[in-house]
Amino acid sequence: MSMAEQVLANKTEDELWRLYRDSKNPDIREMLVKQYAPLVKYVAGKVAVGMPHNVEFDDLVGYGVFGLFDAIEKFDPDKHVKFKTYAVTRIRGAIFDELRSIDWVPRSVRQKTREIEEAVRRLEASLGRPATDEEIARDLGITVRDLEKLMMKISGTSILSLNDVWYTGDDNDKVSIADSIESPHSLNPDVIVEKEEIKRVIVQSIQELPEKEKTVLVLYYYEDLTLKEIGQVLEVTESRVSQLHTKAILRLRGKLTNIKKGIM
């Protein structure tokens, strides 16, 4: 260990962050990258769940590394946000940005997703409540069983959809649905103050979801449970959790589509 590394090793994490922010010392940056590298694999592992076999885990890790670099460069310790919380959002965002750029979703799956999303949007606007599986299937002219199969097929794309960016005025002022999911017992007003209107609409839409679908979103994105662990909590199969997750995202996108068009 060099003398510089020995000096840095004696610093607290907060001191390291402040020192890096002020100096951009490459030795500090290397230490931070090494320390938080496992976070990239953790996020990539969560994203990989439900993705098609043609999406490689190692590729997701590679995409996520760019998000970690970005997070380290832009993190401000004075904002009193834990770096891990900040970095997870940046890493996940970098992975989804790259997935979008390579357009990995098959055209047939994308078309089916749009059809279901439109059916949900149309039904729920008419009914004034969440549409049931039977009502969605009837609208599409298919059986409930076929609807369930479709939900499984598009489950990977629904995770991507949840991280779609919603703009609130300018390119530097944006939020994703995933970033708006908070504990149902404590919707922190500080989370909603910035970008007030769009976050209010997203949070309200999440709160209006059927209870099980809302619970799946909160447990997956806020409590950080895996689909298998959520299944154990809800006492349902992992595939059922995947279906609930997909339906929740399709409902949200249906609710927010017209709003998004108005904003953009």
N, C-alpha and C positions, 0 to 999 in steps of 0.2 A: 504494500500500500504506500503510495506516494505521500509526501508531507501534506500536499493540498488535500488529498483524500482523507488523511487523518484529521485535519482541521474541520473538514466538512462533516465527517462522521460524528463529531461532537456537537453539532448543531441540532436543535430541535427541528421538527418538520416545518413548523411555522416560520422559524428563522431561515430555513433553506428556501422556502417559497419567496419570502421577502427579499432575500439576497439575490435569488435568481431574477425576480422581477426587476430589480434595480441594476443588476450587472449583466444579465444574460450569459453568465459564465457557462461554457460548454461542459465543464466537469460536473457542475450541479445538474445540468440538463441530463447528462448521461446517467447520473445517480437516480434521478426521478424516473427516467425511462425504464431502467432496470427494476426499480421498486414497484412500478405500476404495470409492467408488462403482463403479469398474470390476469389483470383486469380485462385486457383485450381478449384473452382466451375465454374468460368467463362470459363476456358479452356475446362473443361469437358463438359460443355453445348454446346460449339461449336463443339467438337468432336462428341457428341451424335447425331447431326443433320445428318440424312441419315443412321444412323446405324440401323441394324435389331432390332426387339423388344426383342430379347434374350440378348441384351447388355444393362445392367442396368446402369442408370445414377450414382447411388451410388457407383457401382463398379468402374466406370471411375474416380470418385472423389478419391476413395481409392488408385487407381493406381497413380493418379496425385500427391498425398501427398508425395510419395517417390521422385518424381521429384523436389518438392519444397524443401525438406530436402537436396537433392543433390545440388540444386542451391545455397542454403544458405551456404553450406560448401565450395563451389568452387568459389563463387563470389569474384572478385577482384575489389574494387572501384577505383583502380588506372588506370584501362583500359578505364575509361570514357564511360562506357556503362550503361544505366539505368538498375537497377535490374529487373524491371518489364519486360523489353524486353528480358533480359537474362533468367529470370525464366520461361516465357511463353514457350520458346524453350525446356527447361529442363522438364517442366511439361508435355508438349505435347509428348515429346520423351518417357517419362516414361510410359505414357498411351499406346502409340503404341507398345512399347517393350512388355508390358504385354499382349496386344491383340494378338501379334504375338505368344507369348509363349503358349497361350491357344488355338491357331489355331481355331478361332471362325468362319472363313469364310467357308461356305458349299463347298464341293468339286465340285458340279455342277457349282456354281457361279465362283469358281476359274478357272475352265476349260473354261467357256464362256469368262471370262476376257482375258485369254491367247489367245483364238481364235481371238477375236476382236483386241487385241493388235498386234498380228502377221499380221493380214490383213492390219491394218493401217500402220505398219512398211513396209510391202512389197509394198503396193500401193504408199506410199509417197516416197519411195526410187526410184520407177519406174517413178512416175509422176514428181518428183522434186518440188512438191507443196503439200499443205494440201489436203487430199482426202475429197470429199464431202460425205454426208450421203448416197446419192444414189450409189456412187461408192463402199463404204464400204459394204452396204447392198447387192449389186450385187455380190461382191466378196465372201460374206458369203452364198449366195444363199437364202437370206431372203428378206422380204419387209422392207421398211423404217420404217413402223409402228412397226414391230417386233424388229428392231434395237433400236428404241426409248424405247421400253419396256425393252429390255436387259440393256440399259444404266441406266434406273431407278433401275433395280435389282442390278446392281453392283456399284451403286453410293457410298455406304458405304466403299467398298473395295478400291475405287479410292482415298478416303481421306487417307486411310492407305498407299497406294502406294506412295503418294506424300511425305510421311515422311520416305520412304526407305532410308537407309544410303548408300552413295556413297563414297567409300574409295579412298584416294589420295596417298597412299604410305604405311602408317603404321596405327596401330589401334587407335592412338591418333590424327590422322589427317583425319577427315571425315566431310562430309557435306550432308545435305538432300536437295532435290529439293526445299522444302518449305523454307528453310533458304536462298535460293538464289533469291527468288522473291523480287524484289525491285520496287519502283515506276518507271513507264516507262519514267517519265520525269526527273528522276535523278538516274541513275545507279551509285551509289557512288563507285569510284575507290577503296576506302579503303576496301569495302566489298569483292572485287575481288582479292586484292593483295595476301592474304593468300590463299593457295590451288589454285593457279592461273589457271591452265589449266582446271581442272574439273569444276570450277565455270564459267569459260569463256564459256565452252561448254553448260552448263545448261542454263546460261543466254541467250546465243545466241538461244538455242532451244525454250526458252520461248518467245523471241522476234519474232520468226518465226511463232508462232501460229496465227490462224485467230483472227482478232481483238476482237471479242466478247468473245472468249474463254480466250484470254490473259487478257481482262478486268475483267472477273469473277475471275481469279486467283489473280490478283492484289487487287481487292476490298475485297476478302475473306481473304487472308493471310496477305496483307500489310495494307489495310485500316480498316481491322477488321469488316467488315459488315457481317450481317447474309445473308443467301440465300434469305430470304424474302425481306430484304432491297435492295439487289442487283437486285432482280426482279423489284422493284419499280424504281430503277435508270435506268435499261435497258428497262422498260415497257414491261416485259414479266412475265410469271407465275413462281412461285417458282420451279415447276417441270422442267420447261425449263432451269432454271439456273442450276439445278442439272445435267441435261443432258449435258449442255455446260461444266460444271466443269469436269464431267466424261470423255467427249471426249478430253478435254485439257490434262488430266492426261494420257490417253491412247496414245495420240500422243507423249507426252514427253517420256513416257516409251519406246515407239517404237523407237524413235530417239536415245535414250540413251542406249538401251539394248546392242548393239554391243560394245559400248565404255566401259560400265561397265564390260563386260566380259574380255575386254582387260586389264582393270585396276586390276581386282581381279585375 
